[in-house]
Each structure stands twice: as structure tokens, then as C-alpha cells.
């Protein structure tokens, strides 16, 4: 999502040149440089400087390594039931919708923790779940 790492160095070098193309592949969350790029930003701030976007930017939004809700439910069906399933990823409305599906379709307890909330997760002991 172009929020850190090597990609920033590549973007800083490639974006100013109109002979280049940058392809956004997969999901780009709101508030990230990748989202700003595919939404048509003409300038991005990186490393404390403003970088002009002159390269062609193309978006391929459905090419993603993330599972959709149906795939997650299918994967969970093959797992042993958990005391609690924590959902900590996705756009604001998505975890709540998945929580409701897990509850309805699997009968499991699923929780969407609040931002900054700490959760203690215990591993089962050698003789079963912790008491």
C-alpha cells in the first residue's frame, strides 16, 4: 500500500517521469499512498518531500492475495472451533460484517477489538484449553 519499505524508493524515482507507468495491484486502503495514487493524486509526500506524479498510474483492484469473506468462512470451517475469533484487518465495516457471518454460519464467538485494545491470547496447554 506504499506506506513503507523499498517501494517508496522506487516510487520516488519513477513517479516524476511521464515515460513510466505504475500499476496498483490489489486492494489499497483509504489513507494510504497507494489509494491516493489510484485515486489520481498529482503529488505524494515521501521522505519529507513532495514528489510529483507524472507517471501513468493504472489500477488492477481485483488482483489480490487476500481472501474474501466467503473464502475465510470456508477456511474456518476446516479449523477446530475456537473460544473466540478476533478480526483485526479490513476496512471499517468489513470486520463487523465478517463477525456476524462467523456467528451466524459457524456459531462461533467473534470479536472486532477496538483500535488500541489489548487482548490476552492463551495457547492451549498439553492437556487441553487453559482453565
Buried (B, 14 or more C-beta within 10 A) or exposed (E): BBEEEEBBEEBBEBBBEEEBEBEBBBBBEEEBBBBBBBEEBEEBEBEEEEBEBBBEBEBEEEEEEEEEEEEBBEEBEEEEEBEEBBBEEBEEEBBEBBBEBBEEEBEBBBBBEEEEEEEEEEEEEEEEEEE
